[in-house]
Amino acid sequence: MDQASHPPTQPLADHIADDKEMSVWIYVETPQGSRNKYEYDSGLGRLKLDRTLHSAVHYPADYGFIPETHAPDGDHLDALVIVQQATFPGCYVRGRVIGFLEMSDEKGEDQKVLAVAAEDPRFDGIRNLGDLAQHWLREIEVFFSTYKMLEDKSVEVGQWQDRHEAVTLINRCRLAYLSDLHRMPQLQ
């Protein structure tokens, strides 16, 4: 398999750059504006179309995961990164973490880390949830509370947590990944 088909891993020291930036690499599976949900399949070593959303909604931001994490639902930790223009499936975006949304679905806890594109000067002033226009947060909440409605799957959207709580969550999921390396499919 060619190198481009595998999301590369990153060293732990590079995972959270520093306390000021609180940035991570986010592997984009589904671009902003899409109704198709793509998912990285470690068995195939490729992205695949997981499903088309059954509701008349679209992803409000680029959506994917933080590599080398193991979330409570057994997957990598989900993340949204707000970008000026959608990227593409398989793209890595350095995201400045600003918080996370508590959620649960049919698989259990399903938190969503929220970040902004760290390399885009339009987002230089955004360091916390309070720096982001509140409409963004409401739009994301509404998206996740309705996107599985026509699939007859239940989703519970909880509260937003600040960036320090998000970094704690990321580090906890990072440690879970490192302790479960022998059980969880590894990205190469």
C-alpha positions as CSV (number, residue, x, y, z in Angstrom):
1,M,0.0,0.0,0.0
2,D,1.2,3.5,-0.8
3,Q,2.1,5.9,2.0
4,A,-0.8,8.2,1.2
5,S,-3.4,5.6,2.1
6,H,-2.3,5.5,5.7
7,P,-2.7,8.4,8.2
8,P,0.8,8.7,9.6
9,T,1.4,8.6,13.3
10,Q,2.9,11.4,15.2
11,P,5.2,11.4,18.3
12,L,3.5,12.1,21.6
13,A,5.6,15.2,22.2
14,D,4.1,16.7,19.0
15,H,0.5,15.9,20.0
16,I,-0.2,19.0,22.1
17,A,2.3,21.6,20.9
18,D,2.2,23.9,23.9
19,D,-0.2,25.3,26.5
20,K,-0.7,28.5,24.6
21,E,-1.6,26.9,21.3
22,M,-3.1,23.6,22.5
23,S,-2.9,22.4,18.9
24,V,-3.2,18.9,17.5
25,W,-3.2,17.2,14.1
26,I,-6.7,16.3,13.0
27,Y,-7.2,13.7,10.3
28,V,-10.2,14.9,8.2
29,E,-12.5,12.2,7.1
30,T,-15.5,14.3,6.1
31,P,-15.2,17.9,4.8
32,Q,-17.4,20.8,5.8
33,G,-20.6,21.0,3.8
34,S,-20.8,17.3,3.0
35,R,-23.8,15.0,3.5
36,N,-21.5,12.0,2.8
37,K,-19.8,10.6,6.0
38,Y,-16.5,9.1,5.1
39,E,-14.6,7.0,7.6
40,Y,-11.1,5.7,7.8
41,D,-11.1,1.9,7.8
42,S,-8.0,0.5,9.3
43,G,-8.6,-3.0,7.9
44,L,-8.8,-1.6,4.3
45,G,-6.1,1.0,5.0
46,R,-8.3,3.5,3.1
47,L,-11.1,6.0,3.6
48,K,-14.5,4.6,2.7
49,L,-18.0,6.0,2.4
50,D,-19.7,5.0,5.7
51,R,-23.1,6.4,4.8
52,T,-25.0,9.4,3.4
53,L,-26.8,11.4,6.1
54,H,-30.5,10.6,6.0
55,S,-31.5,14.0,7.2
56,A,-31.3,17.3,5.2
57,V,-28.2,18.5,7.1
58,H,-24.5,18.7,6.3
59,Y,-21.3,18.8,8.4
60,P,-20.8,22.3,9.8
61,A,-17.0,21.9,9.9
62,D,-14.3,19.6,8.7
63,Y,-14.8,16.4,10.7
64,G,-12.5,13.6,11.6
65,F,-10.3,12.3,14.4
66,I,-7.2,12.9,16.5
67,P,-4.7,10.1,15.6
68,E,-3.2,8.0,18.3
69,T,-6.2,8.4,20.6
70,H,-8.7,5.8,21.9
71,A,-12.0,7.3,23.0
72,P,-14.5,5.7,25.3
73,D,-16.6,4.5,22.3
74,G,-13.6,2.4,21.1
75,D,-12.8,4.6,18.2
76,H,-10.3,7.4,17.8
77,L,-11.4,10.7,19.5
78,D,-13.7,12.6,17.1
79,A,-12.8,16.2,16.2
80,L,-14.3,19.1,14.3
81,V,-12.0,21.8,12.9
82,I,-13.5,25.1,11.8
83,V,-11.9,26.1,8.5
84,Q,-12.5,29.0,6.1
85,Q,-13.0,26.6,3.2
86,A,-13.5,22.8,3.3
87,T,-10.5,20.6,2.8
88,F,-10.8,17.0,1.6
89,P,-10.9,13.5,3.0
90,G,-7.5,12.4,4.1
91,C,-6.2,15.9,4.7
92,Y,-4.3,16.7,8.0
93,V,-5.2,20.0,9.6
94,R,-3.4,21.5,12.6
95,G,-6.2,22.5,14.9
96,R,-6.0,24.8,17.9
97,V,-8.2,23.1,20.5
98,I,-10.9,25.4,22.0
99,G,-13.2,22.9,23.7
100,F,-15.4,19.8,23.3
101,L,-19.0,18.9,23.2
102,E,-20.3,16.2,25.5
103,M,-22.3,13.6,23.6
104,S,-23.5,10.1,23.6
105,D,-25.0,7.8,21.0
106,E,-25.9,4.1,20.6
107,K,-22.3,3.2,21.3
108,G,-22.0,5.3,24.5
109,E,-19.9,8.4,25.2
110,D,-19.0,10.2,22.0
111,Q,-17.3,13.5,22.7
112,K,-16.5,15.9,19.9
113,V,-13.4,18.0,20.2
114,L,-13.7,21.5,18.6
115,A,-10.7,23.3,17.1
116,V,-10.0,26.1,14.6
117,A,-7.5,25.9,11.8
118,A,-4.2,26.9,13.6
119,E,-2.5,27.9,10.4
120,D,-5.3,30.4,9.3
121,P,-4.7,34.0,10.5
122,R,-8.5,34.6,10.4
123,F,-8.6,32.4,13.6
124,D,-5.6,33.9,15.4
125,G,-7.8,35.5,18.1
126,I,-9.8,32.3,18.8
127,R,-8.3,30.5,21.8
128,N,-11.4,29.6,23.8
129,L,-15.1,28.7,23.1
130,G,-16.0,32.2,24.2
131,D,-13.9,33.7,21.4
132,L,-16.0,31.9,18.8
133,A,-19.3,33.4,17.6
134,Q,-21.9,31.6,19.6
135,H,-23.9,30.7,16.5
136,W,-21.1,28.2,15.6
137,L,-21.7,26.3,18.8
138,R,-25.5,26.3,18.3
139,E,-25.1,25.1,14.8
140,I,-22.9,22.2,15.8
141,E,-25.3,21.3,18.6
142,V,-28.3,21.3,16.3
143,F,-26.4,19.3,13.7
144,F,-25.4,16.5,16.1
145,S,-28.9,16.4,17.8
146,T,-30.6,15.9,14.4
147,Y,-28.1,14.2,12.0
148,K,-29.2,10.6,12.9
149,M,-32.8,11.4,13.6
150,L,-34.1,9.7,10.3
151,E,-31.9,6.7,11.0
152,D,-33.9,6.0,14.2
153,K,-30.7,6.3,16.3
154,S,-30.6,8.2,19.5
155,V,-28.1,10.9,20.2
156,E,-27.9,13.0,23.3
157,V,-26.1,16.3,23.1
158,G,-24.7,17.6,26.4
159,Q,-22.8,20.7,27.4
160,W,-19.7,22.4,26.0
161,Q,-16.5,22.0,28.0
162,D,-13.6,24.5,27.8
163,R,-10.2,24.0,26.2
164,H,-8.5,22.8,29.4
165,E,-11.1,20.1,29.8
166,A,-10.6,19.2,26.1
167,V,-6.9,18.8,26.5
168,T,-7.5,16.6,29.6
169,L,-9.8,14.5,27.5
170,I,-7.3,14.3,24.6
171,N,-4.5,13.3,27.0
172,R,-6.7,10.6,28.6
173,C,-7.6,9.2,25.2
174,R,-3.9,9.4,24.2
175,L,-2.9,7.3,27.3
176,A,-5.7,4.8,26.5
177,Y,-4.4,4.4,23.0
178,L,-0.8,3.9,24.3
179,S,-2.0,1.3,26.8
180,D,-4.2,-0.5,24.3
181,L,-1.7,-0.6,21.4
182,H,-1.8,-4.4,21.3
183,R,-5.6,-4.5,21.0
184,M,-6.5,-1.5,18.8
185,P,-5.7,-1.3,15.0
186,Q,-2.7,0.9,14.5
187,L,-2.5,3.6,11.9
188,Q,0.7,3.3,9.9
